[in-house]
Amino acid sequence: MSGSGTAAPALDFKALYSRLSDQYHIVVVERAGYGFSEAADVPRDIDTVLEETRSALTLSGENGPYILFPHSLSGIEALYWGQKYPDEVKAIIGLDAAVPTLYLSWGKQLLEDTADHMKLLSFFYRSGLVRLQPEIYNTDPAMTMDVLSDEEKAMYRAVVMRSFMTGSMADEARSCYDNAVNVDSLGKPVKIPVYYFISDGSQVAPGWRDTVTDYLSSFENAHYMFLDCGHYVHDEMPDVIAGESINFMKSLTK
């Protein structure tokens, strides 16, 4: 489950899922406006987003319960999933996944300003002007970690031109505060086992590690690991995350 603004989730997550797919069945969900999914001119409230995700899985022939791997923004969708449909969520493995208290601390105005900024960036990308500065997307972690083939890198660049900072992504950011309020109001799904991989926070927010670990402190089966890397932990440290995730998933069956 991708974070906000990740243009090509199916390619971005390859570093991690390629290390898991020999033992597990993997599905990457590309929300509306992401990757190869069309943008949707419908509200991006948490209920709509979650039901779209569940419908996409059902229509693809997938059946739960699922182990969710949310990155960043999708962390609150994963928690909401566990709140509303606990029988469908076997565990959550957070990839520097956000918790609602982060967005509540940022406030509604900051998130609305972020949405406006995303719309400006959207014009920059889709106008073709970004081709004059290829270093903007060539330095993405997925492009620099020698995971993607040359063909996949070309596909990644093409998808970035098409699906970076789409209107759906901006609308998600604009709805983020209200979504966090909704998730926070329902309490924590404390019975769901969780393992969170937490970055150094330099690309997220001051006090990031404390924000996440404080939120997890009341979960009945909670684990976390601090990683000395940036926000795209699954691209930067996939071996560590895959190994720990496999051990954690195996422990759930004991």
C-alpha positions as CSV (number, residue, x, y, z in Angstrom):
1,M,0.0,0.0,0.0
2,S,1.8,3.1,-1.3
3,G,2.5,6.4,0.3
4,S,1.3,9.7,-1.0
5,G,2.7,10.7,-4.4
6,T,4.4,7.4,-5.2
7,A,3.9,7.5,-8.9
8,A,4.6,3.8,-9.7
9,P,3.9,1.6,-6.7
10,A,4.1,-1.7,-8.5
11,L,7.7,-0.8,-9.5
12,D,8.6,1.1,-6.3
13,F,7.9,-2.0,-4.1
14,K,9.8,-4.4,-6.3
15,A,12.9,-4.3,-4.1
16,L,10.9,-5.7,-1.2
17,Y,8.3,-8.0,-2.8
18,S,10.9,-9.7,-4.9
19,R,12.5,-10.9,-1.7
20,L,9.1,-12.3,-0.4
21,S,7.4,-13.6,-3.5
22,D,9.0,-17.0,-3.4
23,Q,7.2,-17.7,-0.1
24,Y,4.2,-15.5,-0.2
25,H,1.5,-14.3,-2.6
26,I,2.0,-10.6,-3.1
27,V,-0.5,-8.0,-4.4
28,V,0.4,-4.3,-4.9
29,V,-2.7,-2.1,-4.9
30,E,-2.4,1.1,-7.0
31,R,-5.0,3.5,-5.8
32,A,-6.9,5.9,-8.0
33,G,-4.4,8.3,-9.7
34,Y,-1.4,6.0,-9.0
35,G,0.6,3.9,-11.4
36,F,-1.6,2.4,-14.0
37,S,-4.9,3.3,-12.3
38,E,-6.9,6.2,-13.7
39,A,-7.5,9.2,-11.5
40,A,-11.0,9.4,-10.0
41,D,-13.1,12.5,-9.6
42,V,-14.6,11.3,-6.4
43,P,-13.9,12.3,-2.8
44,R,-10.8,10.8,-1.2
45,D,-12.2,10.3,2.3
46,I,-11.0,7.3,4.1
47,D,-14.1,5.3,3.6
48,T,-14.1,5.7,-0.2
49,V,-10.3,4.9,-0.4
50,L,-10.6,1.8,1.7
51,E,-13.7,0.5,-0.1
52,E,-11.9,1.0,-3.5
53,T,-8.9,-1.0,-2.2
54,R,-11.2,-3.8,-0.9
55,S,-13.2,-3.9,-4.2
56,A,-10.0,-4.0,-6.3
57,L,-8.8,-7.0,-4.4
58,T,-12.2,-8.8,-4.6
59,L,-12.6,-8.1,-8.3
60,S,-9.0,-9.5,-8.8
61,G,-10.0,-12.7,-7.1
62,E,-8.1,-12.1,-3.9
63,N,-9.4,-13.2,-0.6
64,G,-8.4,-12.2,2.9
65,P,-7.3,-12.2,5.6
66,Y,-4.4,-10.0,4.5
67,I,-1.1,-8.9,5.9
68,L,-0.9,-5.3,5.0
69,F,2.4,-3.5,4.2
70,P,1.5,0.2,4.2
71,H,4.0,2.9,3.4
72,S,3.7,6.4,4.8
73,L,0.1,7.9,4.2
74,S,-1.5,4.5,3.7
75,G,-0.7,3.7,7.3
76,I,-3.9,5.3,8.4
77,E,-5.9,3.4,5.7
78,A,-4.4,0.1,7.1
79,L,-5.3,1.1,10.7
80,Y,-8.8,2.0,9.5
81,W,-9.1,-1.4,7.7
82,G,-8.2,-3.1,11.0
83,Q,-10.8,-1.0,12.9
84,K,-13.7,-1.6,10.4
85,Y,-12.9,-5.2,9.2
86,P,-10.7,-6.8,11.8
87,D,-11.3,-10.3,10.4
88,E,-9.7,-9.2,7.1
89,V,-6.4,-8.0,8.6
90,K,-4.1,-10.6,10.0
91,A,-1.3,-8.2,10.7
92,I,0.2,-4.8,9.7
93,I,3.8,-4.4,8.7
94,G,4.5,-0.7,8.6
95,L,7.0,0.7,6.1
96,D,7.6,4.0,7.8
97,A,3.9,4.1,8.0
98,A,2.0,7.1,9.3
99,V,-0.2,7.2,12.3
100,P,-3.1,9.6,12.7
101,T,-1.4,11.6,15.5
102,L,1.2,12.8,12.9
103,Y,-1.4,14.5,10.7
104,L,-3.4,15.8,13.7
105,S,-0.2,17.5,14.9
106,W,0.4,19.0,11.5
107,G,-3.0,20.6,11.4
108,K,-5.6,21.0,8.6
109,Q,-4.1,24.2,7.1
110,L,-0.7,22.7,6.5
111,L,-2.1,19.7,4.8
112,E,-4.4,21.8,2.6
113,D,-1.3,23.9,1.7
114,T,0.5,20.7,0.8
115,A,-2.4,19.8,-1.5
116,D,-2.1,23.1,-3.3
117,H,1.6,22.6,-3.7
118,M,1.0,19.1,-5.2
119,K,-1.3,20.6,-7.8
120,L,1.5,23.0,-8.9
121,L,3.9,20.1,-9.2
122,S,1.4,18.2,-11.2
123,F,1.4,20.9,-13.9
124,F,5.2,20.8,-13.9
125,Y,5.3,17.1,-14.6
126,R,2.5,16.8,-17.1
127,S,3.6,19.8,-19.1
128,G,6.8,17.9,-19.9
129,L,9.1,20.5,-18.3
130,V,10.4,17.9,-15.9
131,R,12.2,16.2,-18.9
132,L,14.6,19.1,-18.7
133,Q,15.6,18.0,-15.2
134,P,15.7,14.2,-15.2
135,E,17.7,14.2,-12.0
136,I,14.4,14.8,-10.2
137,Y,13.1,11.3,-10.8
138,N,16.4,9.5,-11.6
139,T,17.4,10.0,-8.0
140,D,14.3,8.2,-6.6
141,P,15.3,5.3,-4.4
142,A,13.6,2.8,-6.7
143,M,15.8,4.1,-9.6
144,T,19.1,4.0,-7.7
145,M,19.1,0.7,-5.9
146,D,19.8,-1.5,-8.9
147,V,16.5,-3.4,-8.6
148,L,14.7,-2.4,-11.7
149,S,15.8,-3.6,-15.2
150,D,16.5,-1.0,-17.9
151,E,13.0,-1.7,-19.3
152,E,11.4,-1.2,-15.9
153,K,13.3,2.0,-15.4
154,A,12.0,3.3,-18.7
155,M,8.5,2.3,-17.6
156,Y,9.0,4.1,-14.3
157,R,10.0,7.3,-16.0
158,A,6.9,7.1,-18.3
159,V,4.6,6.5,-15.4
160,V,6.1,9.4,-13.4
161,M,5.3,11.7,-16.4
162,R,1.7,10.4,-16.3
163,S,0.9,9.8,-12.7
164,F,3.0,12.1,-10.5
165,M,1.0,14.4,-8.2
166,T,-2.3,13.7,-9.9
167,G,-5.5,15.4,-8.8
168,S,-6.4,12.3,-6.8
169,M,-3.1,12.5,-4.9
170,A,-3.7,16.2,-4.1
171,D,-7.3,15.4,-3.0
172,E,-5.9,12.7,-0.7
173,A,-3.6,15.3,0.9
174,R,-6.5,17.7,1.3
175,S,-8.6,15.0,3.0
176,C,-5.8,13.8,5.2
177,Y,-6.6,15.7,8.3
178,D,-10.3,14.8,8.3
179,N,-9.3,11.2,7.6
180,A,-6.9,11.2,10.5
181,V,-9.6,12.6,12.8
182,N,-11.9,9.8,11.7
183,V,-9.3,7.0,12.3
184,D,-8.3,8.5,15.7
185,S,-11.9,8.7,16.9
186,L,-12.4,5.0,16.6
187,G,-9.5,4.1,18.9
188,K,-6.6,1.8,18.1
189,P,-7.0,-1.7,16.6
190,V,-4.8,-3.0,19.5
191,K,-5.5,-6.7,18.9
192,I,-3.9,-6.7,15.4
193,P,-0.3,-7.8,15.5
194,V,2.0,-5.0,14.1
195,Y,5.7,-4.7,13.2
196,Y,6.8,-1.2,12.1
197,F,10.0,-0.3,10.4
198,I,10.8,3.3,11.3
199,S,13.2,5.6,9.5
200,D,15.4,8.2,11.0
201,G,12.6,10.7,10.5
202,S,14.7,13.2,8.6
203,Q,12.3,13.1,5.6
204,V,9.1,13.0,7.7
205,A,9.0,15.2,10.8
206,P,10.9,16.0,14.0
207,G,10.1,13.5,16.7
208,W,8.9,11.0,14.2
209,R,10.2,7.9,16.0
210,D,8.5,9.0,19.3
211,T,5.3,9.7,17.4
212,V,5.1,6.2,16.0
213,T,6.3,4.3,19.1
214,D,3.9,6.2,21.4
215,Y,1.0,5.3,19.1
216,L,2.1,1.6,19.1
217,S,2.7,1.4,22.9
218,S,-0.8,0.1,23.7
219,F,-1.0,-2.6,21.0
220,E,-1.0,-6.1,22.4
221,N,1.5,-7.5,20.0
222,A,3.7,-4.7,18.7
223,H,7.2,-4.7,17.4
224,Y,9.3,-2.0,15.7
225,M,12.8,-1.5,14.4
226,F,14.6,1.8,13.9
227,L,16.4,2.0,10.6
228,D,19.1,4.5,9.8
229,C,17.8,5.5,6.4
230,G,15.3,7.8,4.6
231,H,11.5,7.5,4.3
232,Y,11.5,4.9,1.5
233,V,12.7,2.2,3.8
234,H,11.6,-0.6,1.5
235,D,13.9,0.6,-1.2
236,E,16.8,1.4,1.0
237,M,16.9,-1.6,3.3
238,P,14.8,-4.3,1.6
239,D,17.0,-7.2,2.9
240,V,16.6,-6.3,6.5
241,I,12.8,-5.7,6.2
242,A,12.2,-8.9,4.2
243,G,14.1,-11.0,6.7
244,E,12.4,-9.5,9.8
245,S,9.0,-9.6,8.1
246,I,9.3,-13.3,7.2
247,N,10.2,-14.1,10.8
248,F,7.3,-12.0,12.1
249,M,4.8,-13.6,9.7
250,K,6.0,-17.1,10.6
251,S,5.5,-16.3,14.3
252,L,1.8,-15.5,13.6
253,T,1.1,-19.1,12.7
254,K,2.5,-20.6,15.8
